[in-house]
């Protein structure tokens, strides 16, 4: 026998049958009470059979070669229609039937899990949402979930019907720089390094459109990259590195007649007010440029301090488009600006209305308005500070990281969920891609489950779905800098609870719930436990 998995008992067998595989790739059925050979099936396989697996009713047997699987009708000894199943590019490591026998799943060293529909003998889906070699696979009792174990010791939960794990990765050719959901949650927009914006169906993740800026003259050679996206008032704005800002109507995906031009050209960020009226653009210039989008009139530019390092200063436009917050320099260290002061500017008058220095000498790395504009979150070396704008005082402080396990990660970028209940804190482009999600509605805000860390990726960018239940990210493999990954993350507590309950197949203890979801003691128990 090739290995221990080449011998399996047949379920529901009155004769207590054991199936084995001989060195000649012949399946042998033995009666365990007497040791009698009951029958043999010659597979004719050209690949060495390494594993056997019965369906739950014992009527179908799967034989596993290196990269293909054959299904056999045990009673007749004939091969099932649609067999063999193929498609893996590296060794299959495990195979399992769903409880009702309708599906077969296989894990492989090619980093994928494949699910086939047994009756028609067709591949249902290939699950590719994690780039680790898969060593084992198991269906949940109700067949809606798969658990896989990876070569690196990670256990992954999959939902085959959604073709996703807790995260779903979609390969895309070329550099992906930024990501954004449309307000209705139907579409996901991704800015690419070749001057194009990809439009995906946010549910199926199928590409449905490509918005190109090719017809607009390039102002700086080689600067096609879409550096920033902004969406408001039914309009999508895409800022190209050369300073060209193109708008599209998101109902028709048709471009508006003329682009806006950021004259210093080296563009870094595009922002829109909630009604799409105000456009704010920054880059390598010494001012934030502002426009009234409808009239195309320039508004008062806002001073934007830079020093010899040319590091961009943190800034954000309030959701209503009336206020601009900028991390400005009030301290110099060895000739380098330390942006430790926050200035608030009136967009329409161009006048500074307030300023504060929460901790002089402690540089502010990023800042962001809450959706209701009442709070400004900013990050420094101490962590994240939530600042009451009206009262000019600190509301809350969140630690730099929830534990000391990520000391090598440079967290710096802040983003609120659309309802303001969650806040994501993610790494700078120069650091390994990692992010932390905080629940702000708890009495003592806590991070969601764990730090999400992709050590082999860098240059990340993140966007919340409108309901805050999903997160989209783009990141670049360090080993393949020209090829980025678009990933969807499921943040729904109900979804996490459903998956945990299904896999556990029992009611969860308070400790269980706290382990999988912070604040889990307040979450209801498993509604339907499979007996």
Secondary structure, DSSP 8 states (H G I E B T S, - for coil): --SGGGEEE-TT-TT-EEEEE-TTSEEEEEETTTTEEEEEEE---SS---EEEE-TTSSEEEEE-SSEEEEEETTT--B-TT-SEE--SS-EEEEEE-TTSSEEEEEETTS-EEEEETTTTEEEEEE-SS-S-EEEEEE-TTSS-EEEEETTS-EEEEBGGGTBSSEEEEEEEB-EEEEEE-TTSSEEEEEETTSEEEEEETTT--EEEEEE-TTS--SSTT---EEEEEEETTEEEEEETTSEEEEEETTTTEE-SS-EE-TT--EEEEEE-TTS-EEEEEESSSEEEEEETTTTEE---EE----TT-----EEE-TTSSEEEEEE--EEETTEEE--EEEEEETTT--EEEEE-TTTT----EEEE-TTSSEEEEEETTEEEEEETTTTEEEEEEESSSSSTTTT--EEEEEE-TTSSEEEEEE-TTSEEEEEEEESSSSS-EESSS-EEEEEEEEEEEEE-TTSSEEEEEEEETT-TTEEEEEEEE--HHHHHHHHHHHHTS---HHHHHHHSTTGGGS---S----
